[in-house]
Amino acid sequence: MRLEGGNSFILRVEMDKQVVTFGELVSLIGQNGGDIVAIDVIQPGRKTEVRDLTVSVVEPSVLETLTVAVSAMKGIHLVNVSDRTFLLHLGGKIQVKSKVPIKNRDDLSRVYTPGVAKVCLAIRDDISKAHSLTIRRNTVAVVSDGTAVLGLGDIGPHAAMPVMEGKAMLFKELADVDAFPICLDTKDTEEIIAIVKALAPTFGGINLEDISSPRCFEIERRLKEQLDIPVFHDDQHGTAVVLLAGLINALKIVGKEIGDIKVVVCGIGAAGVACSRMLLAAGVTHLVGVDKDGAIHRGAHYDNPAWNEYAALTNPHNEQGRLSEVIEGADVFIGLSRPRLLHNEDVRRMKPDPIVFAMANPDPEISPEEAGSYVRVYATGRSDYPNQLNNVLVFPGIFRGALDARASTISESMKLAAAHAIASIVTEEELNEEYIIPSVFNDKVVPAVRKAVVLEAIHSGVARKVPSDFRNLD
């Protein structure tokens, strides 16, 4: 078991009091590097009892040795080992609550039969009223098939649920959006599209999550074409938006214009394609995508149709070769691949004041220690280094704005507006090499992104409602 959430865990032990004393157990735990900080009696008894022991250790590596010793002790049955993260997940992390109480027969008749019938008929006669008379106006489906979860890969829909629950929590806590996790036990593209279409009347937006490439492109494209509500694949577009926000501010530090730089993107999966498209839309003209077989270029034929489209849009000089070759003269490196692919000798071949966004998780393409003084601005997807490029800065505000405007889609221009809004949170006085992007806990982010998204939705004609706080704006 891997220790999470700090260097403490809980041992649930069943103790045969006729064979061993509690003092002997405490002594054994101490001898093996543990310090008991809390004791809870779960099931008392004359002959046996069950206790939960909260144990603190100096190093997580002590955990395995200590649990083996406890398991081997005569008179002790080790029932379970949990850490605080596992305990937090017991029973799931979210729940459904009613907005109004049901205290008497009159309350019941209004929220359910017979009163609810007239609301149903009103929606039947005017389907747009579903947005004002049901939860649809504020509800997003977080949909996954569990095929590309975090850095864990294809772990299946059951194992993906804790991540989707966490996503739903972030929607609610940061933007007051009611989100619900839906994990599908199918990898079939057509089946996923059909299921999401069938679910759409319940939701005001669809957040696709952790669906492997290249299926994710087809699923999102088809759903966007066939639904009249926002469909947003966060692994693609959330990453692209936060990356652009960080780059906008990083370029201010190095004094370069976005149209003049050479960008190398390493890892052309779902996020790599979306980030590249976003950078091109923002004004980058010299962008080279690299995957495990080298630079993606015109003249080659790729089995992945997305790569053939990608080759036509990127690499204007049709460069070929490995990462170490095409990195020559680059201003910006963007890693969306795997650990330790970039080395300091590669960085030294970049132009002066290089920008490196090494976003592979949990280990980046190049560590900050190896990048050292060669890199002017360094960012990752991790929370324990400066400049964390985290999608949490994006999706709550984007959906808050799209729902409030009843947008039919989330357009490229809305994503660009969101990126500029996030970048604008960092003031000129605050901006420096280790602070190019606001914290995910910065309470200015969601309102700024919401405002930018609503204004762009109105301007581009995809808004079907003007929120009340925007009606007096010019």
C-alpha positions as CSV (number, residue, x, y, z in Angstrom):
1,M,0.0,0.0,0.0
2,R,1.2,3.5,-0.9
3,L,0.9,6.1,1.8
4,E,-1.0,9.2,0.8
5,G,-2.2,12.4,2.5
6,G,0.7,12.8,4.9
7,N,2.8,10.3,6.9
8,S,0.0,8.8,8.9
9,F,-2.4,5.9,8.5
10,I,-4.9,3.8,10.4
11,L,-4.5,0.2,11.4
12,R,-7.7,-1.7,12.3
13,V,-6.6,-4.6,14.5
14,E,-8.6,-7.4,16.2
15,M,-6.7,-8.3,19.4
16,D,-7.1,-11.6,21.3
17,K,-6.7,-10.3,24.8
18,Q,-5.9,-13.8,26.1
19,V,-2.8,-14.0,23.9
20,V,-1.4,-10.5,23.7
21,T,-1.7,-7.2,25.6
22,F,-2.3,-3.8,24.1
23,G,1.0,-2.6,25.6
24,E,2.9,-5.3,23.7
25,L,1.3,-4.1,20.5
26,V,2.2,-0.5,21.2
27,S,5.8,-1.6,21.9
28,L,6.0,-3.5,18.6
29,I,4.7,-0.5,16.6
30,G,7.3,1.7,18.3
31,Q,10.1,-0.7,17.6
32,N,9.2,-0.6,13.9
33,G,9.2,3.2,13.5
34,G,5.6,4.0,14.3
35,D,4.1,6.5,16.8
36,I,0.5,5.9,17.9
37,V,-1.3,9.3,17.9
38,A,-4.9,8.2,18.3
39,I,-6.8,5.1,19.5
40,D,-10.5,4.3,18.8
41,V,-12.2,1.3,20.2
42,I,-14.5,0.0,17.5
43,Q,-15.8,-3.2,19.0
44,P,-15.1,-3.9,22.7
45,G,-15.2,-7.4,24.3
46,R,-13.9,-9.5,27.1
47,K,-11.9,-11.9,25.0
48,T,-11.3,-9.9,21.8
49,E,-11.7,-6.3,20.8
50,V,-11.3,-4.3,17.6
51,R,-9.4,-1.0,17.7
52,D,-8.4,1.6,15.1
53,L,-4.9,2.9,15.7
54,T,-3.8,6.1,14.0
55,V,-0.1,5.7,13.5
56,S,2.4,8.4,12.4
57,V,5.7,7.5,10.7
58,V,8.7,9.7,9.7
59,E,9.0,8.1,6.3
60,P,6.3,6.4,4.2
61,S,8.6,3.5,3.4
62,V,8.2,2.4,7.1
63,L,4.6,1.5,6.4
64,E,5.2,-1.9,4.7
65,T,7.7,-3.1,7.4
66,L,5.5,-2.1,10.2
67,T,2.3,-3.7,8.8
68,V,4.2,-7.0,8.2
69,A,5.4,-7.0,11.8
70,V,1.9,-6.3,13.1
71,S,0.4,-9.0,10.9
72,A,2.9,-11.6,12.2
73,M,2.3,-10.8,15.9
74,K,0.5,-13.7,17.7
75,G,-2.9,-12.7,19.0
76,I,-3.3,-9.9,16.4
77,H,-5.4,-10.0,13.3
78,L,-4.7,-7.0,11.0
79,V,-8.1,-6.3,9.6
80,N,-7.3,-3.3,7.4
81,V,-4.9,-0.5,6.7
82,S,-6.2,2.9,5.6
83,D,-4.8,6.3,5.1
84,R,-6.7,9.6,5.2
85,T,-7.2,9.7,1.5
86,F,-8.9,6.3,1.5
87,L,-11.1,7.2,4.5
88,L,-12.2,10.4,2.7
89,H,-13.4,8.3,-0.1
90,L,-15.6,5.9,2.0
91,G,-19.1,6.1,0.5
92,G,-17.9,8.5,-2.2
93,K,-17.2,12.2,-2.0
94,I,-20.5,13.7,-3.3
95,Q,-24.2,13.5,-2.6
96,V,-27.5,14.8,-3.8
97,K,-29.4,17.2,-1.5
98,S,-32.9,18.7,-1.9
99,K,-33.2,22.5,-2.3
100,V,-36.6,22.6,-0.6
101,P,-37.9,20.6,2.5
102,I,-40.8,18.3,2.3
103,K,-42.5,18.7,5.7
104,N,-46.2,18.1,5.0
105,R,-48.8,16.9,2.5
106,D,-48.9,20.3,0.8
107,D,-45.2,20.3,0.2
108,L,-45.4,16.8,-1.3
109,S,-48.3,17.8,-3.6
110,R,-46.3,20.7,-5.0
111,V,-42.9,19.0,-5.5
112,Y,-44.5,15.8,-6.8
113,T,-47.9,14.6,-7.8
114,P,-50.3,16.2,-8.5
115,G,-48.7,19.7,-8.7
116,V,-45.7,18.7,-10.8
117,A,-47.9,17.6,-13.7
118,K,-48.5,21.2,-14.8
119,V,-44.8,21.8,-14.8
120,C,-44.3,18.8,-17.0
121,L,-46.9,19.9,-19.4
122,A,-45.4,23.4,-19.6
123,I,-42.1,21.9,-20.7
124,R,-43.9,19.6,-23.1
125,D,-45.4,22.6,-24.8
126,D,-42.1,24.7,-24.7
127,I,-39.0,22.5,-24.4
128,S,-36.8,25.6,-23.7
129,K,-38.5,25.8,-20.2
130,A,-36.5,22.7,-19.2
131,H,-33.6,25.1,-18.6
132,S,-35.6,27.2,-16.1
133,L,-37.8,24.6,-14.5
134,T,-35.4,21.7,-14.0
135,I,-31.8,21.2,-12.8
136,R,-30.7,21.3,-16.4
137,R,-29.8,25.0,-16.2
138,N,-27.0,24.3,-13.8
139,T,-26.0,20.6,-14.4
140,V,-23.0,19.1,-16.2
141,A,-22.4,15.4,-16.9
142,V,-18.8,14.3,-16.3
143,V,-18.5,11.4,-18.7
144,S,-15.7,8.9,-19.0
145,D,-15.0,5.4,-20.1
146,G,-12.0,5.0,-17.9
147,T,-9.5,4.5,-20.7
148,A,-7.0,7.3,-20.1
149,V,-7.3,8.2,-16.4
150,L,-4.6,10.5,-15.1
151,G,-1.2,8.8,-15.7
152,L,-2.8,5.4,-14.9
153,G,-4.1,4.6,-18.4
154,D,-6.9,2.2,-19.1
155,I,-8.1,1.3,-15.6
156,G,-11.8,0.9,-16.5
157,P,-15.0,2.7,-15.5
158,H,-15.2,1.5,-11.9
159,A,-11.7,2.6,-11.0
160,A,-12.3,5.9,-12.8
161,M,-15.2,6.9,-10.6
162,P,-13.1,8.5,-7.8
163,V,-11.5,10.9,-10.3
164,M,-14.9,11.8,-11.8
165,E,-16.3,12.4,-8.3
166,G,-13.4,14.7,-7.6
167,K,-14.1,16.6,-10.8
168,A,-17.7,17.0,-9.8
169,M,-16.6,18.4,-6.4
170,L,-14.4,21.0,-8.1
171,F,-17.3,22.1,-10.3
172,K,-19.4,22.7,-7.2
173,E,-16.8,24.1,-4.9
174,L,-15.3,26.5,-7.4
175,A,-18.2,27.5,-9.6
176,D,-21.4,26.3,-8.0
177,V,-22.1,24.0,-10.9
178,D,-23.9,20.8,-10.1
179,A,-21.9,18.0,-11.9
180,F,-22.5,14.3,-11.8
181,P,-20.0,11.6,-12.6
182,I,-21.0,9.1,-15.3
183,C,-18.6,6.2,-16.0
184,L,-19.6,4.0,-19.0
185,D,-18.8,0.3,-19.2
186,T,-18.0,0.5,-23.0
187,K,-15.2,1.5,-25.2
188,D,-17.3,1.5,-28.3
189,T,-17.3,4.9,-30.0
190,E,-20.8,4.6,-31.4
191,E,-22.2,3.3,-28.1
192,I,-20.7,6.2,-26.1
193,I,-22.1,8.8,-28.5
194,A,-25.5,7.2,-28.4
195,I,-25.5,7.0,-24.6
196,V,-24.4,10.6,-24.1
197,K,-27.0,11.8,-26.7
198,A,-29.7,9.9,-24.8
199,L,-28.6,11.5,-21.5
200,A,-28.4,15.0,-22.9
201,P,-32.0,16.1,-21.9
202,T,-30.9,16.0,-18.2
203,F,-27.9,18.2,-18.5
204,G,-26.9,21.7,-19.6
205,G,-23.4,20.6,-20.6
206,I,-21.2,17.6,-21.2
207,N,-17.6,17.4,-19.8
208,L,-15.8,14.5,-21.5
209,E,-13.0,13.2,-19.4
210,D,-10.2,10.6,-19.6
211,I,-11.2,9.0,-22.9
212,S,-8.3,7.7,-24.9
213,S,-7.0,9.1,-28.2
214,P,-7.9,8.9,-31.0
215,R,-11.5,7.9,-30.1
216,C,-11.9,11.1,-28.1
217,F,-11.7,13.3,-31.2
218,E,-14.5,11.5,-33.0
219,I,-16.7,11.3,-29.9
220,E,-16.4,15.0,-29.2
221,R,-16.8,16.1,-32.8
222,R,-19.9,14.0,-33.3
223,L,-21.5,15.1,-30.0
224,K,-20.8,18.8,-30.8
225,E,-22.5,18.4,-34.1
226,Q,-25.5,16.5,-32.8
227,L,-26.2,18.3,-29.5
228,D,-27.3,21.9,-28.8
229,I,-25.4,22.1,-25.5
230,P,-21.7,22.6,-24.7
231,V,-19.5,19.6,-25.2
232,F,-16.0,20.0,-23.8
233,H,-13.2,17.4,-23.6
234,D,-11.2,18.8,-20.7
235,D,-8.1,16.7,-21.4
236,Q,-7.8,18.5,-24.7
237,H,-9.2,21.9,-24.3
238,G,-8.7,22.6,-20.6
239,T,-5.1,21.8,-21.0
240,A,-4.9,24.0,-24.1
241,V,-6.5,27.0,-22.4
242,V,-4.3,26.9,-19.3
243,L,-1.2,26.3,-21.3
244,L,-1.9,29.4,-23.5
245,A,-2.6,31.4,-20.4
246,G,0.8,30.5,-19.0
247,L,2.5,31.1,-22.3
248,I,1.0,34.6,-22.7
249,N,2.6,35.6,-19.4
250,A,5.9,33.8,-19.9
251,L,6.4,35.6,-23.2
252,K,6.0,38.9,-21.4
253,I,8.9,37.9,-19.1
254,V,11.2,37.0,-22.0
255,G,10.1,39.9,-24.2
256,K,9.0,37.9,-27.2
257,E,6.0,38.1,-29.5
258,I,3.8,35.0,-30.0
259,G,4.0,35.4,-33.8
260,D,7.8,35.3,-33.8
261,I,8.5,32.2,-31.7
262,K,9.3,28.6,-32.6
263,V,7.3,26.1,-30.5
264,V,8.1,22.4,-30.2
265,V,5.2,20.2,-28.8
266,C,6.3,16.8,-27.6
267,G,3.4,14.2,-27.4
268,I,0.7,14.5,-30.0
269,G,-2.2,12.8,-28.3
270,A,-5.5,14.4,-27.4
271,A,-3.9,17.2,-25.4
272,G,-1.0,17.7,-27.8
273,V,-3.4,18.2,-30.8
274,A,-5.7,20.6,-28.9
275,C,-2.8,22.6,-27.4
276,S,-1.2,22.9,-30.9
277,R,-4.5,24.1,-32.4
278,M,-5.0,26.6,-29.6
279,L,-1.5,28.0,-30.1
280,L,-2.0,28.4,-33.8
281,A,-5.3,30.2,-33.2
282,A,-3.5,32.5,-30.8
283,G,-0.9,33.5,-33.4
284,V,1.9,31.0,-33.3
285,T,3.2,30.4,-36.9
286,H,6.2,28.1,-36.4
287,L,5.1,25.0,-34.5
288,V,6.6,21.5,-34.8
289,G,4.9,18.5,-33.2
290,V,7.1,15.5,-32.2
291,D,6.0,12.0,-31.1
292,K,8.0,8.9,-30.4
293,D,8.9,8.4,-34.0
294,G,10.1,12.0,-34.5
295,A,8.6,15.2,-36.0
296,I,5.2,15.0,-37.7
297,H,5.7,16.3,-41.2
298,R,4.0,16.5,-44.6
299,G,4.8,13.7,-47.0
300,A,4.3,10.9,-44.4
301,H,1.1,9.0,-44.1
302,Y,-0.1,8.3,-40.5
303,D,-2.6,5.7,-39.4
304,N,-4.0,8.2,-37.0
305,P,-6.2,10.6,-39.2
306,A,-5.7,13.3,-36.6
307,W,-2.0,13.3,-37.3
308,N,-2.5,13.7,-41.1
309,E,-4.6,16.8,-40.4
310,Y,-2.0,17.9,-37.9
311,A,0.8,17.6,-40.4
312,A,-1.1,19.9,-42.8
313,L,-1.4,22.6,-40.2
314,T,2.0,22.6,-38.6
315,N,5.8,22.4,-39.3
316,P,5.9,25.1,-41.9
317,H,9.6,24.2,-42.9
318,N,8.7,20.5,-42.9
319,E,11.5,19.7,-40.4
320,Q,12.2,16.0,-39.7
321,G,14.1,14.1,-37.1
322,R,14.0,13.3,-33.4
323,L,13.3,15.7,-30.6
324,S,16.9,16.4,-30.0
325,E,17.2,17.6,-33.6
326,V,14.1,19.7,-34.1
327,I,14.5,21.4,-30.7
328,E,17.4,23.4,-32.3
329,G,16.5,27.1,-32.3
330,A,13.2,26.6,-30.4
331,D,11.9,29.3,-28.1
332,V,9.3,27.2,-26.3
333,F,9.2,23.5,-25.4
334,I,5.8,22.0,-24.5
335,G,5.8,18.5,-23.1
336,L,2.7,16.4,-23.0
337,S,4.4,13.0,-23.2
338,R,6.4,11.1,-20.6
339,P,9.2,11.6,-18.1
340,R,12.9,12.4,-18.9
341,L,12.6,12.9,-22.6
342,L,14.2,16.3,-22.6
343,H,17.8,16.9,-21.3
344,N,19.8,19.9,-20.5
345,E,21.9,19.5,-23.6
346,D,18.6,19.8,-25.6
347,V,17.6,22.9,-23.7
348,R,21.0,24.5,-24.4
349,R,20.3,24.2,-28.1
350,M,17.2,26.3,-27.8
351,K,17.2,30.1,-28.3
352,P,18.2,32.3,-25.4
353,D,15.7,32.6,-22.5
354,P,14.0,29.3,-23.3
355,I,10.5,28.6,-22.0
356,V,9.9,25.0,-20.9
357,F,6.4,23.7,-20.0
358,A,7.1,20.0,-18.9
359,M,3.6,18.8,-18.2
360,A,4.0,15.0,-18.0
361,N,2.6,13.7,-14.6
362,P,3.8,12.8,-12.1
363,D,7.3,13.1,-13.4
364,P,8.0,15.9,-16.0
365,E,9.9,15.6,-19.2
366,I,12.8,17.4,-17.5
367,S,13.1,18.1,-13.8
368,P,13.7,21.6,-12.6
369,E,17.0,20.5,-11.2
370,E,18.2,19.3,-14.6
371,A,16.8,22.3,-16.4
372,G,18.6,24.5,-13.8
373,S,19.8,27.9,-15.0
374,Y,19.4,27.0,-18.7
375,V,15.7,27.6,-18.6
376,R,14.3,31.1,-18.1
377,V,10.6,30.1,-17.4
378,Y,9.8,26.6,-16.2
379,A,6.3,25.2,-15.6
380,T,4.8,21.8,-14.9
381,G,1.4,20.2,-14.0
382,R,2.6,19.5,-10.5
383,S,1.5,21.3,-7.3
384,D,4.9,21.0,-5.6
385,Y,6.8,23.2,-8.2
386,P,6.1,26.8,-9.1
387,N,3.9,27.6,-12.1
388,Q,1.5,24.7,-12.0
389,L,-0.5,24.5,-15.2
390,N,-3.7,23.0,-13.9
391,N,-7.0,22.5,-15.8
392,V,-8.8,23.4,-12.6
393,L,-8.2,27.0,-13.6
394,V,-10.3,26.4,-16.7
395,F,-13.3,24.1,-16.7
396,P,-15.2,25.6,-13.7
397,G,-15.3,29.1,-15.1
398,I,-15.8,28.0,-18.7
399,F,-18.9,26.0,-17.8
400,R,-20.2,28.6,-15.4
401,G,-20.1,31.1,-18.2
402,A,-21.5,28.7,-20.9
403,L,-24.4,27.7,-18.6
404,D,-25.2,31.2,-17.6
405,A,-25.3,32.3,-21.3
406,R,-27.1,29.1,-22.3
407,A,-24.5,28.7,-24.9
408,S,-25.1,26.1,-27.6
409,T,-21.4,25.3,-27.8
410,I,-18.0,26.3,-26.4
411,S,-16.3,27.9,-29.4
412,E,-12.6,28.4,-30.1
413,S,-13.0,32.1,-29.5
414,M,-14.6,31.4,-26.0
415,K,-11.5,29.3,-25.1
416,L,-9.1,32.0,-26.3
417,A,-11.1,34.5,-24.2
418,A,-10.8,32.2,-21.2
419,A,-7.0,31.9,-21.6
420,H,-6.5,35.7,-21.7
421,A,-8.8,36.1,-18.7
422,I,-6.7,33.6,-16.7
423,A,-3.5,35.3,-17.7
424,S,-4.9,38.7,-16.8
425,I,-5.2,37.7,-13.1
426,V,-1.4,37.9,-12.7
427,T,-0.6,41.6,-12.5
428,E,2.5,43.3,-13.9
429,E,3.7,43.8,-10.3
430,E,3.2,40.1,-9.5
431,L,4.6,38.6,-12.7
432,N,7.9,36.9,-12.5
433,E,9.7,33.7,-13.6
434,E,8.1,31.7,-10.8
435,Y,4.6,33.2,-11.0
436,I,3.1,33.2,-14.5
437,I,-0.2,31.6,-13.6
438,P,-2.6,32.2,-10.7
439,S,-3.2,29.6,-8.0
440,V,-6.2,27.3,-8.4
441,F,-7.4,28.7,-5.1
442,N,-7.4,32.3,-6.4
443,D,-11.0,33.4,-6.1
444,K,-10.7,35.9,-9.0
445,V,-10.2,33.2,-11.6
446,V,-13.7,31.8,-12.0
447,P,-15.5,35.2,-12.1
448,A,-12.9,36.5,-14.7
449,V,-13.2,33.4,-16.9
450,R,-17.0,33.4,-16.6
451,K,-17.2,37.1,-17.7
452,A,-14.9,36.5,-20.6
453,V,-16.8,33.4,-21.8
454,V,-20.2,35.1,-21.5
455,L,-19.1,38.2,-23.4
456,E,-17.6,36.1,-26.2
457,A,-20.7,33.8,-26.3
458,I,-22.9,36.9,-26.8
459,H,-20.5,38.5,-29.3
460,S,-20.2,35.3,-31.4
461,G,-23.9,34.6,-31.4
462,V,-23.9,31.3,-29.5
463,A,-25.6,32.7,-26.4
464,R,-29.3,32.0,-26.1
465,K,-29.6,34.1,-22.9
466,V,-28.0,37.3,-21.6
467,P,-27.4,37.0,-17.9
468,S,-28.9,39.8,-15.8
469,D,-25.6,41.2,-14.8
470,F,-24.6,41.7,-18.5
471,R,-27.8,43.4,-19.7
472,N,-26.6,46.9,-19.0
473,L,-23.1,46.4,-20.5
474,D,-22.2,48.0,-23.8
